[in-house]
């Protein structure tokens, strides 16, 4: 099993025989819809991604899905928040 082999490489022999090992395919989970990034068709993000972060009037969008990089990750949320804050500051200029 590749996961156990990698964990053993990183942490040594004590992890070679775990008491319990669970694996989950988040893409098959009916409630998470593919975990942090989801499953978009090819070219959807690069073609339409900009549209979900464009301001709508006074509303500026920020969140993991509106980030240009690290989509779906915590780092993306931070970057999107910084971007949206800069947009608001620029607008108030």
DAMOCOR-V409173 format. One record per run of one state. SS is the DSSP state (alpha for helix, beta for strand, coil for the rest). FROM is the first residue (numbers start at 0). TO is the last residue. If there is no record, write none. Layout:
ss=SS from=FROM to=TO
ss=SS from=FROM to=TO
//
This chain:
ss=coil from=0 to=0
ss=alpha from=1 to=10
ss=coil from=11 to=11
ss=alpha from=12 to=14
ss=coil from=15 to=24
ss=alpha from=25 to=27
ss=coil from=28 to=42
ss=alpha from=43 to=52
ss=coil from=53 to=54
ss=beta from=55 to=55
ss=coil from=56 to=57
ss=beta from=58 to=58
ss=coil from=59 to=62
ss=alpha from=63 to=65
ss=coil from=66 to=72
ss=alpha from=73 to=91
ss=coil from=92 to=92
//
